[in-house]
């Protein structure tokens, strides 16, 4: 009963919230300073770009194969309002289904608050194509179970391949799904076929990356993730010591990967601390893996926060509370990472965003890792 209740509550709540925002002209986005010029502008622009001739437009930032399929199906003929609302409804249903498996009522509350945060509302207001990627990754997550049949795992793999061909960042989720599927495959021919399939998808994704290689965030106020630290440093140097440092796009993924390895190494080496993966289920979740890829590599425009935050909220334990550290970090990351609410503080410019970035980093560390004091044999009391 709890699952059905959680689903019904979230589905009704988010639909009411969407309708209120639509008719009130997105007041939270207006206050946040990130409202678009018109509704569904990203979806409209994307459909215009996929239809501009035999090749995509020069500023088209999604997959080439996706553009060709969209043209062949004449998706651009569908009224933009109808297509946007179908995607939004499917997104709301996906979030509601995720909330139905929330471990605790605080997880349910966190999921709903994240779903009405500025970053998520921006995703909906723009009807960005990341909605479709979210839906595909969610369906793959829904199918991905330890004891599912190979057919279901293959379908999950196909869904992640589709998501990767739209935008490359679910590629690590695709390879993770392949590894899970490979363990259940007995035929060498079937294994080789799946390897060839995954490698082909990866190659097409690589070509897309090369084509849109300048898509790493140059506008840090609309981004999140580890590489954003470089932009904070760049800003600090300019403001404090009047030194200008132009951050090269190629440094973003290098910095993200290096920082990830450094954090892992430090946590492993800290004395008197035991380290284990507490978020093992999260690290098998295609949604979370796609979000973590964005976080590490810097391909992290604000509306992709939902890929990270909603799975983190889903696994909030019953021991958490509204004043618990993970719940508070979720709220700060949700509401501060992508907006200032008009607040600009000179040495923390652009104000609240740095708080959101720090909260998001701490949240991921606390969610993925379990850090506890080591118990030394000498300290164990004798009976």
Secondary structure by P-SEA (a helix, b strand, c coil): caaaaaaaaaaaaaaaaaaaaaaacaaaaaaacccccccaaaaaaaaaaaaccccccccccccaaaaaaaaaaccccccaaaaaaaaaaaaaaaaaaaaaacccaaaaaaaaaaaacaaaaaaaaaccaaaaaaaaaaaaaaaccccccaaaaaaaaaaaaaaaaacccaaaaaaaaaaaaaaacccaaaaaaaaaaaaaaaaaaaaaaaaacccccccccccccccaaaaaaaaaaaaaccbbbbbbccaaaaaaaaaaaaaaaaaaaccccccccccccccccaaaaaaaaaaaaccccccccccccaaaaaacccccccccaaaaaaaaaaccccccccbbbccccccaaaaaaaaaaaaaaaaabbbbbbbbccccccc
